[in-house]
Each structure stands twice: as C-alpha cells, then as structure tokens.
C-alpha cells in the first residue's frame, strides 16, 4: 500500500491496519493520535510521518509503500440461518440454470464447427 493511500485513509476516517512496516521498521497504530509509532529501545518514539518526511523527497514520498503486517486472526465460523439456506438454494438453482445455458451454447457452437 502506498503511504499516500494510507494517509488518505486516516484522513477519511477509514479502517487502517494495526501494524505496518516501512524502511525495515514496524510501526504500530496509536488510534487516539491517529498515528503510526515505533518505540526505540531507549524509550524514544518515532512516528511514521517523521520517518517519511525526513528521508524522502515529495516525488519519492508519492511512490513510497508500506507493508501491511497481518495479524493472525482465527477464522470465524459462518452461522447459516434458515432464511440464508433458502437464499443459497435459490442462488445455486439460478447459477445451475445459467451454467446449463452456457453448456448448451458451447455444445451448439461445437456442433456448428464440426459441420463446417
């Protein structure tokens, strides 16, 4: 993800990743400040914005990217209600009809090609 896209998401109040990696440093989101922070071993903090603004020219900044670090989240089981089952059955039936329509069209084209 480009840094400029990340900044726009923050500005627009959109959901942003909890952790990102830039320039081999992992920054964590501090939500109350709406800023990505890296804490050095000596306790000093550095923001992503500071790192970017002190190491890049504007044209480089516009192209610079961050790596989104995904957290290992457990996959949630889907709960299916009776109304969901009815919708899924209708969806499956409609798709089956469309697939059969495509099969008939392909078979017709193949037959026409063989007759030539």
Beta strands, then each sheet from edge to edge (+ up, - down):
strand 1: 19-22
strand 2: 25-30
strand 3: 35-39
strand 4: 45-47
strand 5: 67-69
sheet 1: 4+ 3- 2+ 1- 5+
end
